Structure formats: structure tokens, C-alpha cells
Amino acid sequence: MSQTKLTEPDLSRVIEMAWEDRTPFEAIESLYGLSEKEVIKVMRRSLKPSSFRLWRKRVSGRKTKHRALRPESVLRGYCPTQYKR
């Protein structure tokens, strides 16, 4: 699903997932087909500039946002009720 074809509820959910500390970008990609770079574009377009800078500072280097950087003790990135489809 390309970022231009996201419905309003899907766009809202992508933004919510991007803000969540323990939801990796790979989970967003598997559900919505958006790569990390595309998520960054969505966030830049959807948030106020100050909110976008705050988000980028928050997720940059955060190990829980990238599945490959996570410790092996973290087996999943979300709770069972997180996905509201």
C-alpha cells in the first residue's frame, strides 16, 4: 500500500505505530507496505515541524524500532490487542 493510497484510518494507525516505542518499522512495513523511509515521509508530511523533529530524535538509534537491533529477549513488538483491524 503506497503512502498516497492510505485511508485516513490507516494513516492514523501508521502514525500511532510510528510513535510507539516497541513497534518496529518492520511491523509497519508488513502491515501497510511502507518502508522506514516512507514512514519518515508520512510523518514529515503529517506532523508539525516541531513534532516531527521530536519524533525523529526519539526514534533515531532506538533499538526497539529496528528488529535487527533488538535484544533476543524481546520476542514481539506489540501486545495482542494492538492491531485494531
N, C-alpha and C positions, 0 to 999 in steps of 0.2 A: 504494500500500500504506500504510495508516494505521499509526501507531505502535503501536496496540493489536493489530494483526494481524501484527506482525513475529514470525517464528520466532526461536528462541534463536540459531541460527547467523547469521541476518540481523541481529539486534540486535547481536551481537558484531561483525559486519563494519561496521555503521554506526558503532559506537563507534570501531573501529580507523581507519576512514576519516576520522572527525572529528578524531582526534588527529594524523593525518598532515599535515605542513605543506603539501605541494604538492597535496593533493586538494581541489579547490574544493567548496563547498556545492552547486554546480550539478550536479556529478557524483553526489553522494548523491541529489539530487532526481531525476535522470534514471534512476537505478537502482532506487531504493526509494520514490520519490514523496513524500519528506519535504522540506518547505521548511526554510530555515535556522532559522526559529522552532521548528519541530517537532523538528529535530535538537537544538536547545538544550534543549527539554523532555525529550527522551530522555536527554541527557547529565545533566541535573539529577536525573532520577529514578534513573539507573543508577550514578552515581558518588557517592563520599563527598563531603560538602560541601567539604572542603579540595581534593580532586582536581578538583571542578567549578570552583572559583574559579581554580585554577591553569590549567585548560584555557581558561576564558573570558579570562583575562589573556593567554594565549598566542595565541589566535586573534583577539582584538579588534584590528582595524586591520591584520591581517596581509594583505598584498596577494595572497599566493598562495592564500588561502582564498576569494577572490572573483574570478571570471573577468574581470569588468569592470575590476578594478583592476590586473590583471596587466600586466606589460610585454609588448609584442608579441613579444618574443624567446622567451617561454615558449609553446610550441605545444601542449603537452599537460600534464596534471596527474598522470599516473601512468605507471608502467612497464608494458610489455605483459603481464607476468605478475602484475600487482597484483590483478586481479579473479579471484577463485577460484571462479567459478561453474562 
